[in-house]
Amino acid sequence: MQLIRTLAAWRPDLSGYRDVEEAYRRALKSLARRYLELHDEIAELDDLILAIVTELAPDLIACSGVEFNSGAQLLLTAGDNPERFKSEASFAALCGVSPVPAS
């Protein structure tokens, strides 16, 4: 992350636009700035998802092995009508993880 921040803070020489090294510096600076912006946006969205999942399904998050990302995916998969799942097997079939009988 320190390297990314260093690249984003570079001040390339704008008069050297024909120099290949300066072109690389400008490109690396641009990529580093985009990375930092996306990194911050992902962190904000993760906080939002955590708050939503914690409010909607605190018992789900309390389960061992279920973090907020996987909990959010389970909530999305179940949708607004979880009563359509008659058993664990029907939920597993929807998720595509039901066991295949081997003979």
N, C-alpha and C positions, 0 to 999 in steps of 0.2 A: 504494500500500500504506500510505503514511503517513496518508492520509485515512481508510482503513478502520480503522486502529489508533486514530485519533483518535475516530472515531465509536463504536468499541467501548468506549472508555474514558469516554464521556460519563456524567455523573451527572444524568439528567433529574429535574426537580422532580416528586416523586410527589404533591404536594398539588394540582398543576395538571392533574389528570386530565381536566378539562372543556375545557382549552385545546387548540386544534387544533395549535399549534406544538409543544407538549409531547408530544402524541400522535405527531406526526411524528418527534420526537427519540427517543422510545421505540422506534418501529418501525425507525428507522435504526440504532439501537444493536443491536437484536435481529438485524437483517440482517447487520450488520458482524460480530457475534460468530459467527453461523452461517458466514459466508464464511471467517473465520479458522480455525474448526474444520475445515471441509471442505478448506481449503488445506493445513493441516497433515496431514490424513488422506491426501490425494492424494500429498503428498511422501513419507510413510511407505510407501505402497503402491508408488510408483515405485521406491523403494530396494529393496523386497522383490522386485519384478519384475526389476529389474536384476541382483540377486544370483542369482535363479533362472535367468534366461536366460544369464548369464555362466557359470554352472556347467554347464548342460545343453548349450549350443552356443557355445563361445567362438569357433570358426571362423566361425560365422554373424555374430556381432557384429563380427568383424575385417573383414568384407567392406565395401567402400566403399558408402556410401549406406544401410546397414542399421543403424539404431539399435535400442536395446533394446525400444522399443514395437513397431516393425514386426517385429523378430525374434521377439518374444513372439507376435504375431499369426500369423506363419508357423509357429511351433511348434504353436500351437493348431489351425491349419488342417490341418497334417499329422497331428496326433493321435498315437496310440500305434502306428500301423502305417504308417510312411512308405513301406513297400515296395509299397503299393497304387498308388503313382504310378510308372507305367512310363516316363514321359518328362516333359519340361518342359511339353509340351502338355497332358498330363492334369492336371498341377497348375494350369496356367493356366485350364483349363476349370472346375476345382473352384472357383477363386477368382473366376470370372466375368470374366476379363480376356483370354480367348483372342481373337485377331483374327478379324474377320468378313471372309470373302473378298468382294471387290467386283468386280463384272463390268460 
